[in-house]
């Protein structure tokens, strides 16, 4: 786990826990209708856009941090009621700073801040406790979650349901629940919360119900449709799509196909930007 002395310029990246290699490496180191695109959820008005606003005791997690000047940090936090916020932690790199040992990733915090700009000032952070630390593959999975949140969540856009899902996911990983299943559920929840997840139970355009025995592709902007020659998107069985919609990942085929599908959808919504943890895992696997 990263410490504040060496802030988490974290690997932030892909779905590492789904790969067996990752575990070993880390142990060592649907009538025709006009097809409408997926509608993005309208951003909720931010509470934090009021000049001079002070926030106290907000449940939060550190997603990422990096040095600012000689003794301070800029900390990207996921908060329950204010979404992702950027805060300056003044003096946090000093040896005797009270923040030095508190601003750690994957640990629940109670954070307070003030400021009138997008970049505010962290005034206090207290460790809440009650969660197990992440280790080995679970730790890399945690960095993956954080990178997805940093890259896909707009700042100052509250997602309390997603915050709660994040907490639950960290707990599941810490208690060694199967990472492939845990991560697929979180990825799907993230796309739903950001308003870009299509209904996987009906075909785009026709709105016909997805059939378990047929093969489909999922248009990232519209949703599933029957496969066609020349499709470049991953092919998935209808059963996989139906399983994903009801969060049933017990079938090994569903696990494998949903992994490839979510990787493709995330790549699209990230605009092709690479996920660092994925590349780190690939590089370590080749040592």
ZAKEFI-705429 format. One record per residue (C-alpha): chain; x, y, z; residue number from 1. Coordinates in steps of 0.1 Angstrom, whole numbers, padded with zeros to 4 digits. Example, Ala and Ser with C-alpha at 12.3 -4.5 7.8 and 13.67 -1.06 7.14 Angstrom:
<kekes>
<keke chain="A" xx="0123" yy="-0045" zz="0078" resi="1"/>
<keke chain="A" xx="0137" yy="-0011" zz="0071" resi="2"/>
</kekes>
This chain:
<kekes>
<keke chain="A" xx="0000" yy="0000" zz="0000" resi="1"/>
<keke chain="A" xx="0014" yy="0034" zz="-0009" resi="2"/>
<keke chain="A" xx="0022" yy="0058" zz="0018" resi="3"/>
<keke chain="A" xx="0020" yy="0095" zz="0019" resi="4"/>
<keke chain="A" xx="0057" yy="0098" zz="0018" resi="5"/>
<keke chain="A" xx="0057" yy="0082" zz="-0016" resi="6"/>
<keke chain="A" xx="0022" yy="0093" zz="-0029" resi="7"/>
<keke chain="A" xx="0003" yy="0069" zz="-0050" resi="8"/>
<keke chain="A" xx="0015" yy="0078" zz="-0085" resi="9"/>
<keke chain="A" xx="-0001" yy="0044" zz="-0086" resi="10"/>
<keke chain="A" xx="-0001" yy="0019" zz="-0113" resi="11"/>
<keke chain="A" xx="-0038" yy="0027" zz="-0118" resi="12"/>
<keke chain="A" xx="-0051" yy="0003" zz="-0145" resi="13"/>
<keke chain="A" xx="-0068" yy="-0027" zz="-0160" resi="14"/>
<keke chain="A" xx="-0086" yy="-0058" zz="-0146" resi="15"/>
<keke chain="A" xx="-0055" yy="-0075" zz="-0133" resi="16"/>
<keke chain="A" xx="-0072" yy="-0099" zz="-0109" resi="17"/>
<keke chain="A" xx="-0089" yy="-0117" zz="-0138" resi="18"/>
<keke chain="A" xx="-0056" yy="-0131" zz="-0150" resi="19"/>
<keke chain="A" xx="-0039" yy="-0160" zz="-0133" resi="20"/>
<keke chain="A" xx="-0005" yy="-0146" zz="-0142" resi="21"/>
<keke chain="A" xx="-0013" yy="-0115" zz="-0123" resi="22"/>
<keke chain="A" xx="-0017" yy="-0134" zz="-0090" resi="23"/>
<keke chain="A" xx="0016" yy="-0152" zz="-0094" resi="24"/>
<keke chain="A" xx="0035" yy="-0121" zz="-0104" resi="25"/>
<keke chain="A" xx="0022" yy="-0100" zz="-0075" resi="26"/>
<keke chain="A" xx="0028" yy="-0128" zz="-0051" resi="27"/>
<keke chain="A" xx="0064" yy="-0123" zz="-0061" resi="28"/>
<keke chain="A" xx="0065" yy="-0085" zz="-0065" resi="29"/>
<keke chain="A" xx="-0351" yy="-0059" zz="-0300" resi="30"/>
<keke chain="A" xx="-0407" yy="-0037" zz="-0345" resi="31"/>
<keke chain="A" xx="-0381" yy="-0015" zz="-0362" resi="32"/>
<keke chain="A" xx="-0375" yy="0018" zz="-0345" resi="33"/>
<keke chain="A" xx="-0349" yy="0045" zz="-0348" resi="34"/>
<keke chain="A" xx="-0319" yy="0033" zz="-0330" resi="35"/>
<keke chain="A" xx="-0311" yy="0059" zz="-0303" resi="36"/>
<keke chain="A" xx="-0276" yy="0062" zz="-0289" resi="37"/>
<keke chain="A" xx="-0271" yy="0056" zz="-0252" resi="38"/>
<keke chain="A" xx="-0281" yy="0088" zz="-0234" resi="39"/>
<keke chain="A" xx="-0256" yy="0101" zz="-0209" resi="40"/>
<keke chain="A" xx="-0269" yy="0109" zz="-0175" resi="41"/>
<keke chain="A" xx="-0273" yy="0146" zz="-0169" resi="42"/>
<keke chain="A" xx="-0247" yy="0158" zz="-0144" resi="43"/>
<keke chain="A" xx="-0261" yy="0166" zz="-0110" resi="44"/>
<keke chain="A" xx="-0255" yy="0201" zz="-0099" resi="45"/>
<keke chain="A" xx="-0225" yy="0203" zz="-0077" resi="46"/>
<keke chain="A" xx="-0228" yy="0214" zz="-0041" resi="47"/>
<keke chain="A" xx="-0192" yy="0225" zz="-0042" resi="48"/>
<keke chain="A" xx="-0196" yy="0253" zz="-0067" resi="49"/>
<keke chain="A" xx="-0206" yy="0279" zz="-0042" resi="50"/>
<keke chain="A" xx="-0179" yy="0304" zz="-0035" resi="51"/>
<keke chain="A" xx="-0165" yy="0300" zz="0000" resi="52"/>
<keke chain="A" xx="-0181" yy="0266" zz="0007" resi="53"/>
<keke chain="A" xx="-0167" yy="0247" zz="0035" resi="54"/>
<keke chain="A" xx="-0172" yy="0209" zz="0038" resi="55"/>
<keke chain="A" xx="-0166" yy="0190" zz="0070" resi="56"/>
<keke chain="A" xx="-0165" yy="0153" zz="0078" resi="57"/>
<keke chain="A" xx="-0171" yy="0140" zz="0043" resi="58"/>
<keke chain="A" xx="-0166" yy="0102" zz="0037" resi="59"/>
<keke chain="A" xx="-0138" yy="0099" zz="0013" resi="60"/>
<keke chain="A" xx="-0111" yy="0078" zz="-0003" resi="61"/>
<keke chain="A" xx="-0078" yy="0088" zz="-0018" resi="62"/>
<keke chain="A" xx="-0077" yy="0078" zz="-0055" resi="63"/>
<keke chain="A" xx="-0044" yy="0093" zz="-0065" resi="64"/>
<keke chain="A" xx="-0019" yy="0119" zz="-0053" resi="65"/>
<keke chain="A" xx="0011" yy="0136" zz="-0066" resi="66"/>
<keke chain="A" xx="0037" yy="0162" zz="-0054" resi="67"/>
<keke chain="A" xx="0029" yy="0199" zz="-0053" resi="68"/>
<keke chain="A" xx="0057" yy="0222" zz="-0047" resi="69"/>
<keke chain="A" xx="0082" yy="0211" zz="-0021" resi="70"/>
<keke chain="A" xx="0061" yy="0200" zz="0008" resi="71"/>
<keke chain="A" xx="0026" yy="0196" zz="-0004" resi="72"/>
<keke chain="A" xx="0004" yy="0172" zz="-0024" resi="73"/>
<keke chain="A" xx="-0025" yy="0174" zz="-0048" resi="74"/>
<keke chain="A" xx="-0049" yy="0147" zz="-0038" resi="75"/>
<keke chain="A" xx="-0077" yy="0133" zz="-0060" resi="76"/>
<keke chain="A" xx="-0104" yy="0120" zz="-0037" resi="77"/>
<keke chain="A" xx="-0136" yy="0101" zz="-0042" resi="78"/>
<keke chain="A" xx="-0162" yy="0115" zz="-0018" resi="79"/>
<keke chain="A" xx="-0197" yy="0103" zz="-0011" resi="80"/>
<keke chain="A" xx="-0217" yy="0135" zz="-0016" resi="81"/>
<keke chain="A" xx="-0194" yy="0156" zz="-0038" resi="82"/>
<keke chain="A" xx="-0180" yy="0130" zz="-0062" resi="83"/>
<keke chain="A" xx="-0144" yy="0133" zz="-0073" resi="84"/>
<keke chain="A" xx="-0126" yy="0164" zz="-0059" resi="85"/>
<keke chain="A" xx="-0091" yy="0177" zz="-0062" resi="86"/>
<keke chain="A" xx="-0076" yy="0190" zz="-0030" resi="87"/>
<keke chain="A" xx="-0043" yy="0206" zz="-0020" resi="88"/>
<keke chain="A" xx="-0028" yy="0190" zz="0011" resi="89"/>
<keke chain="A" xx="-0005" yy="0217" zz="0023" resi="90"/>
<keke chain="A" xx="0026" yy="0204" zz="0041" resi="91"/>
<keke chain="A" xx="0016" yy="0168" zz="0038" resi="92"/>
<keke chain="A" xx="0051" yy="0157" zz="0028" resi="93"/>
<keke chain="A" xx="0067" yy="0172" zz="0059" resi="94"/>
<keke chain="A" xx="0079" yy="0146" zz="0084" resi="95"/>
<keke chain="A" xx="0057" yy="0157" zz="0112" resi="96"/>
<keke chain="A" xx="0026" yy="0165" zz="0092" resi="97"/>
<keke chain="A" xx="-0006" yy="0150" zz="0107" resi="98"/>
<keke chain="A" xx="-0017" yy="0142" zz="0071" resi="99"/>
<keke chain="A" xx="0014" yy="0123" zz="0062" resi="100"/>
<keke chain="A" xx="0003" yy="0089" zz="0075" resi="101"/>
<keke chain="A" xx="-0034" yy="0094" zz="0068" resi="102"/>
<keke chain="A" xx="-0037" yy="0100" zz="0031" resi="103"/>
<keke chain="A" xx="-0034" yy="0064" zz="0020" resi="104"/>
<keke chain="A" xx="-0053" yy="0047" zz="-0007" resi="105"/>
<keke chain="A" xx="-0080" yy="0022" zz="0000" resi="106"/>
<keke chain="A" xx="-0085" yy="0034" zz="0036" resi="107"/>
<keke chain="A" xx="-0118" yy="0052" zz="0046" resi="108"/>
<keke chain="A" xx="-0113" yy="0088" zz="0056" resi="109"/>
<keke chain="A" xx="-0134" yy="0117" zz="0070" resi="110"/>
<keke chain="A" xx="-0122" yy="0147" zz="0050" resi="111"/>
<keke chain="A" xx="-0128" yy="0184" zz="0054" resi="112"/>
<keke chain="A" xx="-0119" yy="0212" zz="0029" resi="113"/>
<keke chain="A" xx="-0126" yy="0247" zz="0019" resi="114"/>
<keke chain="A" xx="-0122" yy="0268" zz="-0013" resi="115"/>
<keke chain="A" xx="-0139" yy="0285" zz="-0041" resi="116"/>
<keke chain="A" xx="-0120" yy="0271" zz="-0071" resi="117"/>
<keke chain="A" xx="-0119" yy="0237" zz="-0087" resi="118"/>
<keke chain="A" xx="-0088" yy="0230" zz="-0066" resi="119"/>
<keke chain="A" xx="-0096" yy="0234" zz="-0030" resi="120"/>
<keke chain="A" xx="-0076" yy="0231" zz="0002" resi="121"/>
<keke chain="A" xx="-0078" yy="0201" zz="0024" resi="122"/>
<keke chain="A" xx="-0081" yy="0213" zz="0060" resi="123"/>
<keke chain="A" xx="-0084" yy="0179" zz="0078" resi="124"/>
<keke chain="A" xx="-0085" yy="0142" zz="0072" resi="125"/>
<keke chain="A" xx="-0090" yy="0115" zz="0097" resi="126"/>
<keke chain="A" xx="-0087" yy="0078" zz="0094" resi="127"/>
<keke chain="A" xx="-0121" yy="0061" zz="0100" resi="128"/>
<keke chain="A" xx="-0110" yy="0025" zz="0099" resi="129"/>
<keke chain="A" xx="-0130" yy="-0007" zz="0097" resi="130"/>
<keke chain="A" xx="-0116" yy="-0021" zz="0064" resi="131"/>
<keke chain="A" xx="-0090" yy="-0047" zz="0058" resi="132"/>
<keke chain="A" xx="-0059" yy="-0037" zz="0037" resi="133"/>
<keke chain="A" xx="-0056" yy="-0050" zz="0002" resi="134"/>
<keke chain="A" xx="-0028" yy="-0073" zz="-0006" resi="135"/>
<keke chain="A" xx="-0012" yy="-0089" zz="-0037" resi="136"/>
<keke chain="A" xx="-0036" yy="-0092" zz="-0066" resi="137"/>
<keke chain="A" xx="-0063" yy="-0075" zz="-0046" resi="138"/>
<keke chain="A" xx="-0040" yy="-0044" zz="-0043" resi="139"/>
<keke chain="A" xx="-0035" yy="-0042" zz="-0080" resi="140"/>
<keke chain="A" xx="-0072" yy="-0046" zz="-0085" resi="141"/>
<keke chain="A" xx="-0077" yy="-0016" zz="-0062" resi="142"/>
<keke chain="A" xx="-0054" yy="0005" zz="-0083" resi="143"/>
<keke chain="A" xx="-0074" yy="-0006" zz="-0113" resi="144"/>
<keke chain="A" xx="-0106" yy="0007" zz="-0097" resi="145"/>
<keke chain="A" xx="-0090" yy="0040" zz="-0089" resi="146"/>
<keke chain="A" xx="-0077" yy="0046" zz="-0124" resi="147"/>
<keke chain="A" xx="-0111" yy="0039" zz="-0139" resi="148"/>
<keke chain="A" xx="-0126" yy="0064" zz="-0115" resi="149"/>
<keke chain="A" xx="-0100" yy="0090" zz="-0122" resi="150"/>
<keke chain="A" xx="-0103" yy="0086" zz="-0160" resi="151"/>
<keke chain="A" xx="-0141" yy="0082" zz="-0163" resi="152"/>
<keke chain="A" xx="-0156" yy="0103" zz="-0136" resi="153"/>
<keke chain="A" xx="-0160" yy="0141" zz="-0141" resi="154"/>
<keke chain="A" xx="-0150" yy="0161" zz="-0111" resi="155"/>
<keke chain="A" xx="-0177" yy="0175" zz="-0088" resi="156"/>
<keke chain="A" xx="-0203" yy="0151" zz="-0101" resi="157"/>
<keke chain="A" xx="-0218" yy="0133" zz="-0071" resi="158"/>
<keke chain="A" xx="-0224" yy="0095" zz="-0074" resi="159"/>
<keke chain="A" xx="-0233" yy="0083" zz="-0039" resi="160"/>
<keke chain="A" xx="-0245" yy="0049" zz="-0052" resi="161"/>
<keke chain="A" xx="-0211" yy="0044" zz="-0069" resi="162"/>
<keke chain="A" xx="-0193" yy="0055" zz="-0038" resi="163"/>
<keke chain="A" xx="-0211" yy="0028" zz="-0018" resi="164"/>
<keke chain="A" xx="-0204" yy="0002" zz="-0046" resi="165"/>
<keke chain="A" xx="-0167" yy="0012" zz="-0044" resi="166"/>
<keke chain="A" xx="-0166" yy="0005" zz="-0006" resi="167"/>
<keke chain="A" xx="-0184" yy="-0028" zz="-0011" resi="168"/>
<keke chain="A" xx="-0159" yy="-0038" zz="-0039" resi="169"/>
<keke chain="A" xx="-0129" yy="-0030" zz="-0017" resi="170"/>
<keke chain="A" xx="-0143" yy="-0051" zz="0011" resi="171"/>
<keke chain="A" xx="-0150" yy="-0080" zz="-0013" resi="172"/>
<keke chain="A" xx="-0115" yy="-0079" zz="-0027" resi="173"/>
<keke chain="A" xx="-0100" yy="-0077" zz="0008" resi="174"/>
<keke chain="A" xx="-0120" yy="-0108" zz="0018" resi="175"/>
<keke chain="A" xx="-0106" yy="-0127" zz="-0013" resi="176"/>
<keke chain="A" xx="-0139" yy="-0129" zz="-0032" resi="177"/>
<keke chain="A" xx="-0132" yy="-0139" zz="-0069" resi="178"/>
<keke chain="A" xx="-0117" yy="-0108" zz="-0085" resi="179"/>
<keke chain="A" xx="-0131" yy="-0114" zz="-0120" resi="180"/>
<keke chain="A" xx="-0166" yy="-0114" zz="-0107" resi="181"/>
<keke chain="A" xx="-0161" yy="-0085" zz="-0084" resi="182"/>
<keke chain="A" xx="-0145" yy="-0063" zz="-0111" resi="183"/>
<keke chain="A" xx="-0171" yy="-0071" zz="-0138" resi="184"/>
<keke chain="A" xx="-0198" yy="-0059" zz="-0114" resi="185"/>
<keke chain="A" xx="-0180" yy="-0027" zz="-0106" resi="186"/>
<keke chain="A" xx="-0172" yy="-0019" zz="-0142" resi="187"/>
<keke chain="A" xx="-0208" yy="-0024" zz="-0152" resi="188"/>
<keke chain="A" xx="-0219" yy="-0002" zz="-0122" resi="189"/>
<keke chain="A" xx="-0195" yy="0025" zz="-0132" resi="190"/>
<keke chain="A" xx="-0208" yy="0026" zz="-0168" resi="191"/>
<keke chain="A" xx="-0244" yy="0027" zz="-0156" resi="192"/>
<keke chain="A" xx="-0236" yy="0056" zz="-0132" resi="193"/>
<keke chain="A" xx="-0219" yy="0076" zz="-0158" resi="194"/>
<keke chain="A" xx="-0248" yy="0071" zz="-0182" resi="195"/>
<keke chain="A" xx="-0231" yy="0051" zz="-0210" resi="196"/>
<keke chain="A" xx="-0243" yy="0016" zz="-0202" resi="197"/>
<keke chain="A" xx="-0268" yy="0001" zz="-0227" resi="198"/>
<keke chain="A" xx="-0296" yy="-0023" zz="-0218" resi="199"/>
<keke chain="A" xx="-0280" yy="-0057" zz="-0225" resi="200"/>
<keke chain="A" xx="-0314" yy="-0076" zz="-0226" resi="201"/>
<keke chain="A" xx="-0328" yy="-0060" zz="-0258" resi="202"/>
<keke chain="A" xx="-0313" yy="-0055" zz="-0293" resi="203"/>
<keke chain="A" xx="-0306" yy="-0019" zz="-0304" resi="204"/>
<keke chain="A" xx="-0330" yy="-0008" zz="-0332" resi="205"/>
<keke chain="A" xx="-0354" yy="-0037" zz="-0331" resi="206"/>
<keke chain="A" xx="-0358" yy="-0038" zz="-0294" resi="207"/>
<keke chain="A" xx="-0362" yy="-0076" zz="-0296" resi="208"/>
<keke chain="A" xx="-0352" yy="-0095" zz="-0266" resi="209"/>
<keke chain="A" xx="-0318" yy="-0110" zz="-0265" resi="210"/>
<keke chain="A" xx="-0319" yy="-0148" zz="-0270" resi="211"/>
<keke chain="A" xx="-0295" yy="-0169" zz="-0249" resi="212"/>
<keke chain="A" xx="-0286" yy="-0191" zz="-0278" resi="213"/>
<keke chain="A" xx="-0277" yy="-0164" zz="-0303" resi="214"/>
<keke chain="A" xx="-0244" yy="-0146" zz="-0308" resi="215"/>
<keke chain="A" xx="-0242" yy="-0108" zz="-0305" resi="216"/>
<keke chain="A" xx="-0219" yy="-0078" zz="-0305" resi="217"/>
<keke chain="A" xx="-0224" yy="-0047" zz="-0284" resi="218"/>
<keke chain="A" xx="-0222" yy="-0013" zz="-0301" resi="219"/>
<keke chain="A" xx="-0206" yy="0009" zz="-0273" resi="220"/>
<keke chain="A" xx="-0229" yy="0038" zz="-0282" resi="221"/>
<keke chain="A" xx="-0262" yy="0019" zz="-0289" resi="222"/>
<keke chain="A" xx="-0262" yy="-0016" zz="-0273" resi="223"/>
<keke chain="A" xx="-0264" yy="-0052" zz="-0285" resi="224"/>
<keke chain="A" xx="-0273" yy="-0065" zz="-0319" resi="225"/>
<keke chain="A" xx="-0269" yy="-0099" zz="-0337" resi="226"/>
<keke chain="A" xx="-0233" yy="-0104" zz="-0350" resi="227"/>
<keke chain="A" xx="-0225" yy="-0096" zz="-0387" resi="228"/>
<keke chain="A" xx="-0196" yy="-0105" zz="-0409" resi="229"/>
<keke chain="A" xx="-0168" yy="-0081" zz="-0405" resi="230"/>
<keke chain="A" xx="-0177" yy="-0070" zz="-0369" resi="231"/>
<keke chain="A" xx="-0147" yy="-0060" zz="-0350" resi="232"/>
<keke chain="A" xx="-0163" yy="-0059" zz="-0316" resi="233"/>
<keke chain="A" xx="-0161" yy="-0090" zz="-0293" resi="234"/>
<keke chain="A" xx="-0187" yy="-0117" zz="-0300" resi="235"/>
<keke chain="A" xx="-0207" yy="-0128" zz="-0270" resi="236"/>
<keke chain="A" xx="-0235" yy="-0152" zz="-0265" resi="237"/>
<keke chain="A" xx="-0269" yy="-0139" zz="-0255" resi="238"/>
<keke chain="A" xx="-0266" yy="-0159" zz="-0223" resi="239"/>
<keke chain="A" xx="-0236" yy="-0138" zz="-0213" resi="240"/>
<keke chain="A" xx="-0255" yy="-0106" zz="-0218" resi="241"/>
<keke chain="A" xx="-0284" yy="-0118" zz="-0198" resi="242"/>
<keke chain="A" xx="-0261" yy="-0131" zz="-0171" resi="243"/>
<keke chain="A" xx="-0243" yy="-0097" zz="-0169" resi="244"/>
<keke chain="A" xx="-0276" yy="-0078" zz="-0166" resi="245"/>
<keke chain="A" xx="-0286" yy="-0099" zz="-0136" resi="246"/>
<keke chain="A" xx="-0250" yy="-0100" zz="-0122" resi="247"/>
<keke chain="A" xx="-0247" yy="-0137" zz="-0125" resi="248"/>
<keke chain="A" xx="-0211" yy="-0146" zz="-0133" resi="249"/>
<keke chain="A" xx="-0209" yy="-0182" zz="-0122" resi="250"/>
<keke chain="A" xx="-0206" yy="-0196" zz="-0157" resi="251"/>
<keke chain="A" xx="-0170" yy="-0197" zz="-0168" resi="252"/>
<keke chain="A" xx="-0180" yy="-0188" zz="-0204" resi="253"/>
<keke chain="A" xx="-0198" yy="-0157" zz="-0190" resi="254"/>
<keke chain="A" xx="-0167" yy="-0148" zz="-0171" resi="255"/>
<keke chain="A" xx="-0144" yy="-0150" zz="-0201" resi="256"/>
<keke chain="A" xx="-0168" yy="-0133" zz="-0226" resi="257"/>
<keke chain="A" xx="-0178" yy="-0105" zz="-0202" resi="258"/>
<keke chain="A" xx="-0141" yy="-0098" zz="-0195" resi="259"/>
<keke chain="A" xx="-0134" yy="-0092" zz="-0233" resi="260"/>
<keke chain="A" xx="-0167" yy="-0073" zz="-0237" resi="261"/>
<keke chain="A" xx="-0160" yy="-0049" zz="-0208" resi="262"/>
<keke chain="A" xx="-0124" yy="-0044" zz="-0219" resi="263"/>
<keke chain="A" xx="-0137" yy="-0033" zz="-0253" resi="264"/>
<keke chain="A" xx="-0164" yy="-0010" zz="-0239" resi="265"/>
<keke chain="A" xx="-0141" yy="0006" zz="-0215" resi="266"/>
<keke chain="A" xx="-0115" yy="0012" zz="-0242" resi="267"/>
<keke chain="A" xx="-0141" yy="0030" zz="-0262" resi="268"/>
<keke chain="A" xx="-0153" yy="0052" zz="-0234" resi="269"/>
<keke chain="A" xx="-0117" yy="0060" zz="-0225" resi="270"/>
<keke chain="A" xx="-0111" yy="0072" zz="-0261" resi="271"/>
<keke chain="A" xx="-0083" yy="0047" zz="-0265" resi="272"/>
<keke chain="A" xx="-0063" yy="0060" zz="-0235" resi="273"/>
<keke chain="A" xx="-0043" yy="0031" zz="-0220" resi="274"/>
<keke chain="A" xx="-0048" yy="0018" zz="-0186" resi="275"/>
<keke chain="A" xx="-0015" yy="0017" zz="-0168" resi="276"/>
<keke chain="A" xx="-0020" yy="-0012" zz="-0145" resi="277"/>
<keke chain="A" xx="-0028" yy="-0034" zz="-0174" resi="278"/>
<keke chain="A" xx="0005" yy="-0026" zz="-0190" resi="279"/>
<keke chain="A" xx="0023" yy="-0031" zz="-0158" resi="280"/>
<keke chain="A" xx="0008" yy="-0065" zz="-0154" resi="281"/>
<keke chain="A" xx="0018" yy="-0075" zz="-0189" resi="282"/>
<keke chain="A" xx="0053" yy="-0062" zz="-0184" resi="283"/>
<keke chain="A" xx="0058" yy="-0081" zz="-0151" resi="284"/>
<keke chain="A" xx="0044" yy="-0113" zz="-0166" resi="285"/>
<keke chain="A" xx="0072" yy="-0112" zz="-0192" resi="286"/>
<keke chain="A" xx="0101" yy="-0109" zz="-0167" resi="287"/>
</kekes>
